[in-house]
Amino acid sequence: MSITLVLGGARSGKSRHAEALLAPHPTPWTYIATAEAWDDEMRARIAEHQARRDARWRTVAAQLDLPAALAGAGPALVDCLTLWLTNLMLGGHDVAAATTALESALAARLAPTVLVANEVGLGIVPDTKLGRAFRDAAGVLNQRIAARADHVHFIAAGLPLLLKGKLP
């Protein structure tokens, strides 16, 4: 079944675009949330996303075990791979093994899947070793998922730019 990767910067409109991509597919849609609410600002962002979704959405939290969350889902939106990567790295998990498991889960999917990720490689070089390792790992993760995806959209200022496949 189709895999779509939606890339872009922070607050670019990625999530809204990704949600719209599932609209033609039968409900319920599964929103696989990878964020952890560490502070009030993040709680507010999560609440904003939740407020956009109606009863047609089923939310599943998957801060680490993204492959398991995908295994039981119909049409699904993963928001977002970048936060999932953060959780893996900060928890000391094997990112390469987790990415391979994610790729296997995507290959086994029988329903459409939309994945959201931040494009973090367009900014300045991070000034810390962890920041540079994260930027590099995010770039590798995005490349691996993009290679498997049928469609890749880049979002800037709420506008989609087609990188691979077709726009709806």
Contact map, one row per residue, 1 for C-alpha under 8 A:
111000000000000000000000000000000000000000000000000000000000000000000000000000000000000000000000000000000000111110000000000000000000000000000000000000000000000000000000
111100000000000000000000000000000000000000000000000000000000000000000000000000000000000000000000000000000000001110000000000000000000000000000000000011100000000000000000
111110000000000000000000000000000000000000000000000000000000000000000000000000000000000000000000000000000100000111100000000000000000000000000000000111100000000000000000
011111000000000000000000000000000000000000000000000000000000000000000000000000000000000000000000000000000000000011100000000000000000000000000000000011111000000000000000
001111100000000000000000000000000000000000000000000000000000000000000000000000000000000000000000000000000000000001111000000000000000000000000000110010111000000000000000
000111110000010011000000000000000000000000000000000000000000000000000000000000000000000000000000000000000000000001111000000000000000000000000000000000011110000000000000
000011111000010000000000000000000000000000000000000000000000000000000000000000000000000000000000000000000000000000011110000000000000000000000000000000011110000000000000
000001111101110000000000000000000000000000000000000000000000000000000000000000000000000000000000000000000000000000001110000000000000000000000000000000000111000000000000
000000111111000000000000000000000000000000000000000000000000000000000000000000000000000000000000000000000000000000000111000000000000000000000000000000000011000000000000
000000011111000000000000000000000000000000000000000000000000000000000000000000000000000000000000000000000000000000000100000000000000000000000000000000000000000000000000
000000001111110000000000000000000000000000000000000000000000000000000000000000000000000000000000000000000000000000000000000000000000000000000000000000000000000000000000
000000011111110000000000000000000000000000000000000000000000000000000000000000000000000000000000000000000000000000000000000000000000000000000000000000000011110000000000
000000010011111110000000000000000000000000000000000000000000000000000000000000000000000000000000000000000000000000000000000000000000000000000000000000000011111000000000
000001110011111111000000000000000000000000000000000000000000000000000000000000000000000000000000000000000000000000010000000000000000000000000000000000000010010000000000
000000000000111111100000000000000000000000000000000000000000000000000000000000100000000000000000000000000000000000010000000000000000000000000000000000000000000000000000
000000000000111111110000000000000000000000000000000000000000000000000000000000000000000000000000000000000000000000000000000000000000000000000000000000000000000000000000
000001000000111111111000000000000000000000000000000000000000000000000000000000000000000000000000000000000000000000000000000000000000000000000000000000000000010100000000
000001000000011111111100000000000000000000000000000000000000000000000000000010000000000000000000000000000000000001110000000000000000000000000000000000000000000000000000
000000000000001111111110000000000000000000000000000000000000000000000000000010000000000000000000000000000000000000000000000000000000000000000000000000000000000000000000
000000000000000111111110000000000000000000000000000000000000000000000000000000000000000000000000000000000000000000000000000000000000000000000000000000000000000000000000
000000000000000011111111000000000000000000000000000000000000000000000000000000000000000000000000000000000000000001000000000000000000000000000000000000000000000000000001
000000000000000001111111100010000000000000000000000000000000000000000000001110000000000000000000000000000000000101000000000000000000000000000000000000000000000000000000
000000000000000000111111110000000000000000000000000000000000000000000000000000000000000000000000000000000000000000000000000000000000000000000000000000000000000000000000
000000000000000000001111110000000000000000000000000000000000000000000000000000000000000000000000000000000000000000000000000000000000000000000000000000000000000000000000
000000000000000000000111111000000000000000000000000000000000000000000000001000000000000000000000000000000000000100000000000000000000000000000000000000000000000000000000
000000000000000000000011111110000000000000000000000000000000000000000000001000000000000000000000000000000000000000000000000000000000000000000000000000000000000000000000
000000000000000000000000111110000000000000000000000000011000000000000000001000000000000000000000000000000000000000000000000000000000000000000000000000000000000000000000
000000000000000000000000011111000000000000000000000000011100000000000000011000000000000000000000000000000000000000000000000000000000000000000000000000000000000000000000
000000000000000000000100011111100000000000000000000000011100000000000000011110000000000000000000000000000000000000000000000000000000000000000000000000000000000000000000
000000000000000000000000000111110000000000000000000000001111000000000000111110000000000000000000000000000000000000000000000000000000000000000000000000000000000000000000
000000000000000000000000000011111000000000000000000000001111000000000000000111100000000000000000000000000000000000000000000000000000000000000000000000000000000000000000
000000000000000000000000000001111100000000000000000000000011110001001100000111100000000000000000000000000000000000000000000000000000000000000000000000000000000000000000
000000000000000000000000000000111110000000000000000000000011111000000000000001110000000000000000000000000000000000000000000000000000000000000000000000000000000000000000
000000000000000000000000000000011111000000000000000000000000111101000000000001111011000000000000000000000000000000000000000000000000000000000000000000000000000000000000
000000000000000000000000000000001111100000000100000000000000101000000000000000110011000000000000000000000000000000000000000000000000000000000000000000000000000000000000
000000000000000000000000000000000111110001000000000000000000001000000000000000000000000000000000000000000000000000000000000000000000000000000000000000000000000000000000
000000000000000000000000000000000011111101100100000000000000000000000000000000000000000000000000000000000000000000000000000000000000000000000000000000000000000000000000
000000000000000000000000000000000001111101100000000000000000000000000000000000000000000000000000000000000000000000000000000000000000000000000000000000000000000000000000
000000000000000000000000000000000000111111100000000000000000000000000000000000000000000000000000000000000000000000000000000000000000000000000000000000000000000000000000
000000000000000000000000000000000000111111110000000000000000000000000000000000000000000000000000000000000000000000000000000000000000000000000000000000000000000000000000
000000000000000000000000000000000000001111111000000000000000000000000000000000000000000000000000000000000000000000000000000000000000000000000000000000000000000000000000
000000000000000000000000000000000001111111111100000000000000000000000000000000000000000000000000000000000000000000000000000000000000000000000000000000000000000000000000
000000000000000000000000000000000000111111111110000000000000000000000000000000000000000000000000000000000000000000000000000000000000000000000000000000000000000000000000
000000000000000000000000000000000000000111111111000000000000000000000000000000000000000000000000000000000000000000000000000000000000000000000000000000000000000000000000
000000000000000000000000000000000000000011111111100000000000000000000000000000000000000000000000000000000000000000000000000000000000000000000000000000000000000000000000
000000000000000000000000000000000010100001111111110000000000000000000000000000000000000000000000000000000000000000000000000000000000000000000000000000000000000000000000
000000000000000000000000000000000000000000111111111000000000000000000000000000000000000000000000000000000000000000000000000000000000000000000000000000000000000000000000
000000000000000000000000000000000000000000011111111100000000000000000000000000000000000000000000000000000000000000000000000000000000000000000000000000000000000000000000
000000000000000000000000000000000000000000001111111110000000000000000000000000000000000000000000000000000000000000000000000000000000000000000000000000000000000000000000
000000000000000000000000000000000000000000000111111110000000000000000000000000000000000000000000000000000000000000000000000000000000000000000000000000000000000000000000
000000000000000000000000000000000000000000000011111111000000000000000000000000000000000000000000000000000000000000000000000000000000000000000000000000000000000000000000
000000000000000000000000000000000000000000000001111111000000000000000000000000000000000000000000000000000000000000000000000000000000000000000000000000000000000000000000
000000000000000000000000000000000000000000000000111111111000000000000000000000000000000000000000000000000000000000000000000000000000000000000000000000000000000000000000
000000000000000000000000000000000000000000000000001111111000000000000000000000000000000000000000000000000000000000000000000000000000000000000000000000000000000000000000
000000000000000000000000000000000000000000000000000011111100000000000000000000000000000000000000000000000000000000000000000000000000000000000000000000000000000000000000
000000000000000000000000001110000000000000000000000011111100000000000000000000000000000000000000000000000000000000000000000000000000000000000000000000000000000000000000
000000000000000000000000001111100000000000000000000011111110000000000000000000000000000000000000000000000000000000000000000000000000000000000000000000000000000000000000
000000000000000000000000000111100000000000000000000000111111000000000000000000000000000000000000000000000000000000000000000000000000000000000000000000000000000000000000
000000000000000000000000000001111000000000000000000000001111100000000000000000000000000000000000000000000000000000000000000000000000000000000000000000000000000000000000
000000000000000000000000000001111000000000000000000000000111110000001000000000000000000000000000000000000000000000000000000000000000000000000000000000000000000000000000
000000000000000000000000000000011110000000000000000000000011111000001000000000000000000000000000000000000000000000000000000000000000000000000000000000000000000000000000
000000000000000000000000000000011100000000000000000000000001111111001000000000000000000000000000000000000000000000000000000000000000000000000000000000000000000000000000
000000000000000000000000000000001111000000000000000000000000111111000000000000000011001000000000000000000000000000000000000000000000000000000000000000000000000000000000
000000000000000000000000000000000100000000000000000000000000011111000000000000000001001100000000000000000000000000000000000000000000000000000000000000000000000000000000
000000000000000000000000000000000000000000000000000000000000011111111000000000000000000000000000000000000000000000000000000000000000000000000000000000000000000000000000
000000000000000000000000000000010100000000000000000000000000011111111100000000000001000000000000000001000000000000000000000000000000000000000000000000000000000000000000
000000000000000000000000000000000000000000000000000000000000000011111110000000000000000000000000000011011100000000000000000000000000000000000000000000000000000000000000
000000000000000000000000000000000000000000000000000000000000000011111111000000000000000000000000000000001000000000000000000000000000000000000000000000000000000000000000
000000000000000000000000000000010000000000000000000000000001110011111111100000000000000000000000000000000000000000000000000000000000000000000000000000000000000000000000
000000000000000000000000000000010000000000000000000000000000000001111111100100000000000000000000000000001100100000000000000000000000000000000000000000000000000000000000
000000000000000000000000000000000000000000000000000000000000000000111111100000000000000000000000000000001001100000000000000000000000000000000000000000000000000000000000
000000000000000000000000000000000000000000000000000000000000000000011111110000000000000000000000000000000000000000000000000000000000000000000000000000000000000000000000
000000000000000000000000000001000000000000000000000000000000000000001111111100000000000000000000000000000000001000000000000000000000000000000000000000000000000000000000
000000000000000000000000000111000000000000000000000000000000000000000001111100000000000000000000000000000000011100000000000000000000000000000000000000000000000000000000
000000000000000000000100111111000000000000000000000000000000000000000000111110000000000000000000000000000000001110000000000000000000000000000000000000000000000000000000
000000000000000000000100000011110000000000000000000000000000000000000100111111000000000000000000000000000000001111000000000000000000000000000000000000000000000000000000
000000000000000001100100000011110000000000000000000000000000000000000000001111100000000000000000000000000000000011110000000000000000000000000000000000000000000000000000
000000000000000000000000000000111100000000000000000000000000000000000000000111111000000000000000000000000000000011110000000000000000000000000000000000000000000000000000
000000000000001000000000000000111110000000000000000000000000000000000000000011111010000000000000000000000000000000111000000000000000000000000000000000000000000000000000
000000000000000000000000000000001110000000000000000000000000000000000000000001111111000000000000000000000000000000111100000000000000000000000000000000000000000000000000
000000000000000000000000000000000100000000000000000000000000000000000000000001111111100000000000000000000000000000111100000000000000000000000000000000000000000000000000
000000000000000000000000000000000000000000000000000000000000000000000000000000011111110000000000000000000000000000011100000000000000000001000000000000000000000000000000
000000000000000000000000000000000110000000000000000000000000001000000000000000111111111000000000000000000000000000000000000000000000000000000000000000000000000000000000
000000000000000000000000000000000110000000000000000000000000001101000000000000011111111100000000000000000000000000000000000000000000000000000000000000000000000000000000
000000000000000000000000000000000000000000000000000000000000000000000000000000001111111110000010000000000000000000000000000000000000000011000000000000000000000000000000
000000000000000000000000000000000000000000000000000000000000000000000000000000000111111111000000000000000000000000000000000000000000010000000000000000000000000000000000
000000000000000000000000000000000000000000000000000000000000001100000000000000000011111111100000000000000000000000000000000000000000000000000000000000000000000000000000
000000000000000000000000000000000000000000000000000000000000000100000000000000000001111111111110000000000000000000000000000000000000000000000000000000000000000000000000
000000000000000000000000000000000000000000000000000000000000000000000000000000000000111111111110000000000000000000000000000000000000010000000000000000000000000000000000
000000000000000000000000000000000000000000000000000000000000000000000000000000000000011111111000000000000000000000000000000000000000000000000000000000000000000000000000
000000000000000000000000000000000000000000000000000000000000000000000000000000000000001111111000000000000000000000000000000000000000000000000000000000000000000000000000
000000000000000000000000000000000000000000000000000000000000000000000000000000000000000111111100000000000000000000000000000000000000000000000000000000000000000000000000
000000000000000000000000000000000000000000000000000000000000000000000000000000000000000111111110010000000000000000000000000000000000000000000000000000000000000000000000
000000000000000000000000000000000000000000000000000000000000000000000000000000000000000110011111110000000000000000000000000000000000000000000000000000000000000000000000
000000000000000000000000000000000000000000000000000000000000000000000000000000000000100110001111111000000000000000000000000000000000000000000000000000000000000000000000
000000000000000000000000000000000000000000000000000000000000000000000000000000000000000000000111111100000000000000000000000000000000000000000000000000000000000000000000
000000000000000000000000000000000000000000000000000000000000000000000000000000000000000000000111111110000000000000000000000000000000000000000000000000000000000000000000
000000000000000000000000000000000000000000000000000000000000000000000000000000000000000000001111111111000000000000000000000000000000000000000000000000000000000000000000
000000000000000000000000000000000000000000000000000000000000000000000000000000000000000000000011111111100000000000000000000000000000000000001000000000000000000000000000
000000000000000000000000000000000000000000000000000000000000000000000000000000000000000000000001111111110000000000000000000000000000000000000000000000000000000000000000
000000000000000000000000000000000000000000000000000000000000000000100000000000000000000000000000111111111000000000000000000000000000000000000000000000000000000000000000
000000000000000000000000000000000000000000000000000000000000000001100000000000000000000000000000011111111100000000000000000000000000000000000000000000000000000000000000
000000000000000000000000000000000000000000000000000000000000000000000000000000000000000000000000001111111110000000000000000000000000000000000000100100000000000000000000
000000000000000000000000000000000000000000000000000000000000000000100000000000000000000000000000000111111111000000000000000000000000000000000000000000000000000000000000
000000000000000000000000000000000000000000000000000000000000000000110110000000000000000000000000000011111111100000000000000000000000000000000000000000000000000000000000
001000000000000000000000000000000000000000000000000000000000000000100100000000000000000000000000000001111111100010000000000000000000000000000000000000000000000000000000
000000000000000000000000000000000000000000000000000000000000000000000000000000000000000000000000000000111111100000000000000000000000000000000000000000000000000000000000
000000000000000000000000000000000000000000000000000000000000000000000010000000000000000000000000000000011111110000000000000000000000000000000000000000000000000000000000
100000000000000000000000000000000000000000000000000000000000000000000110000000000000000000000000000000001111111110000000000000000000000000000000000000000000000000000000
100000000000000000000000000000000000000000000000000000000000000000000000010000000000000000000000000000000001111100000000000000000000000000000000000000000000000000000000
110000000000000000000000000000000000000000000000000000000000000000000000111100000000000000000000000000000000111110000000000000000000000000000000000000000000000000000000
111000000000000000000100100000000000000000000000000000000000000000000000011100000000000000000000000000000000111111000000000000000000000000000000000000000000000000000000
111100000000000000000000000000000000000000000000000000000000000000000000001111000000000000000000000000000100101111100000000000000000000000000000000000000000000000000000
001111000000000001001100000000000000000000000000000000000000000000000000000111000000000000000000000000000000000111110000000000000000000000000000000000000000000000000000
001111000000000001000000000000000000000000000000000000000000000000000000000011111000000000000000000000000000000011111000000000000000000000000000000000000000000000000000
000011100000011001000000000000000000000000000000000000000000000000000000000011111100000000000000000000000000000001111100000000000000000000000000000000000000000000000000
000011110000000000000000000000000000000000000000000000000000000000000000000000111100000000000000000000000000000000111110000000000000000000000100000000000000000000000000
000000111100000000000000000000000000000000000000000000000000000000000000000000011100000000000000000000000000000000011111000000000000000000000000000000000000000000000000
000000111000000000000000000000000000000000000000000000000000000000000000000000000000000000000000000000000000000000001111110000000000000001100100000000000000000000000000
000000001000000000000000000000000000000000000000000000000000000000000000000000000000000000000000000000000000000000000111111000000000001001100000000000000000000000000000
000000000000000000000000000000000000000000000000000000000000000000000000000000000000000000000000000000000000000000000011111100000000001100100000000000000000000000000000
000000000000000000000000000000000000000000000000000000000000000000000000000000000000000000000000000000000000000000000011111100000000000000000000000000000000000000000000
000000000000000000000000000000000000000000000000000000000000000000000000000000000000000000000000000000000000000000000001111110000000000000000000000000000000000000000000
000000000000000000000000000000000000000000000000000000000000000000000000000000000000000000000000000000000000000000000000111111000000000000000000000000000000000000000000
000000000000000000000000000000000000000000000000000000000000000000000000000000000000000000000000000000000000000000000000001111100001000000000000000000000000000000000000
000000000000000000000000000000000000000000000000000000000000000000000000000000000000000000000000000000000000000000000000000111111011001000000000000000000000000000000000
000000000000000000000000000000000000000000000000000000000000000000000000000000000000000000000000000000000000000000000000000011111011000000000000000000000000000000000000
000000000000000000000000000000000000000000000000000000000000000000000000000000000000000000000000000000000000000000000000000001111111000000000000000000000000000000000000
000000000000000000000000000000000000000000000000000000000000000000000000000000000000000000000000000000000000000000000000000001111111100000000000000000000000000000000000
000000000000000000000000000000000000000000000000000000000000000000000000000000000000000000000000000000000000000000000000000000011111110000000000000000000000000000000000
000000000000000000000000000000000000000000000000000000000000000000000000000000000000000000000000000000000000000000000000000001111111111000000000000000000000000000000000
000000000000000000000000000000000000000000000000000000000000000000000000000000000000000000000000000000000000000000000000000011111111111100000000000000000000000000000000
000000000000000000000000000000000000000000000000000000000000000000000000000000000000000000000000000000000000000000000000000000001111111110000000000000000000000000000000
000000000000000000000000000000000000000000000000000000000000000000000000000000000000010010000000000000000000000000000000000000000111111111000000000000000000000000000000
000000000000000000000000000000000000000000000000000000000000000000000000000000000000000000000000000000000000000000000001100001000011111111100000000000000000000000000000
000000000000000000000000000000000000000000000000000000000000000000000000000000000000000000000000000000000000000000000000100000000001111111110000000000000000000000000000
000000000000000000000000000000000000000000000000000000000000000000000000000000000000100000000000000000000000000000000000000000000000111111111000000000000000000000000000
000000000000000000000000000000000000000000000000000000000000000000000000000000000100100000000000000000000000000000000011000000000000011111111100000000000000000000000000
000000000000000000000000000000000000000000000000000000000000000000000000000000000000000000000000000000000000000000000011100000000000001111111110000000000000000000000000
000000000000000000000000000000000000000000000000000000000000000000000000000000000000000000000000000000000000000000000000000000000000000111111111000000000000000000000000
000000000000000000000000000000000000000000000000000000000000000000000000000000000000000000000000001000000000000000000000000000000000000011111111100000000000000000000000
000000000000000000000000000000000000000000000000000000000000000000000000000000000000000000000000000000000000000000001010000000000000000001111111110000000000000000000000
000000000000000000000000000000000000000000000000000000000000000000000000000000000000000000000000000000000000000000000000000000000000000000111111111000000000000000000000
000000000000000000000000000000000000000000000000000000000000000000000000000000000000000000000000000000000000000000000000000000000000000000011111111100000000000000000000
000010000000000000000000000000000000000000000000000000000000000000000000000000000000000000000000000000100000000000000000000000000000000000001111111110000000000000000000
000010000000000000000000000000000000000000000000000000000000000000000000000000000000000000000000000000000000000000000000000000000000000000000111111111110000000000000000
000000000000000000000000000000000000000000000000000000000000000000000000000000000000000000000000000000000000000000000000000000000000000000000011111110000000000000000000
001000000000000000000000000000000000000000000000000000000000000000000000000000000000000000000000000000100000000000000000000000000000000000000001111111000000000000000000
011110000000000000000000000000000000000000000000000000000000000000000000000000000000000000000000000000000000000000000000000000000000000000000000111111110000000000000000
011100000000000000000000000000000000000000000000000000000000000000000000000000000000000000000000000000000000000000000000000000000000000000000000010111110000000000011000
011110000000000000000000000000000000000000000000000000000000000000000000000000000000000000000000000000000000000000000000000000000000000000000000010011111000000001111110
000111100000000000000000000000000000000000000000000000000000000000000000000000000000000000000000000000000000000000000000000000000000000000000000010011111100000001111000
000111100000000000000000000000000000000000000000000000000000000000000000000000000000000000000000000000000000000000000000000000000000000000000000000000111110000111110010
000001110000000000000000000000000000000000000000000000000000000000000000000000000000000000000000000000000000000000000000000000000000000000000000000000011111000111100000
000001111001110000000000000000000000000000000000000000000000000000000000000000000000000000000000000000000000000000000000000000000000000000000000000000001111111110000000
000000011001100000000000000000000000000000000000000000000000000000000000000000000000000000000000000000000000000000000000000000000000000000000000000000000111111110000000
000000000001100000000000000000000000000000000000000000000000000000000000000000000000000000000000000000000000000000000000000000000000000000000000000000000011111000000000
000000000001110010000000000000000000000000000000000000000000000000000000000000000000000000000000000000000000000000000000000000000000000000000000000000000011111100000000
000000000000100000000000000000000000000000000000000000000000000000000000000000000000000000000000000000000000000000000000000000000000000000000000000000000011111110000000
000000000000000010000000000000000000000000000000000000000000000000000000000000000000000000000000000000000000000000000000000000000000000000000000000000001111011111000000
000000000000000000000000000000000000000000000000000000000000000000000000000000000000000000000000000000000000000000000000000000000000000000000000000000001111001111100000
000000000000000000000000000000000000000000000000000000000000000000000000000000000000000000000000000000000000000000000000000000000000000000000000000000111100000111111110
000000000000000000000000000000000000000000000000000000000000000000000000000000000000000000000000000000000000000000000000000000000000000000000000000000111100000011111000
000000000000000000000000000000000000000000000000000000000000000000000000000000000000000000000000000000000000000000000000000000000000000000000000000001111000000001111100
000000000000000000000000000000000000000000000000000000000000000000000000000000000000000000000000000000000000000000000000000000000000000000000000000001110000000001111110
000000000000000000000000000000000000000000000000000000000000000000000000000000000000000000000000000000000000000000000000000000000000000000000000000000100000000001011111
000000000000000000000000000000000000000000000000000000000000000000000000000000000000000000000000000000000000000000000000000000000000000000000000000000101000000001001111
000000000000000000001000000000000000000000000000000000000000000000000000000000000000000000000000000000000000000000000000000000000000000000000000000000000000000000000111
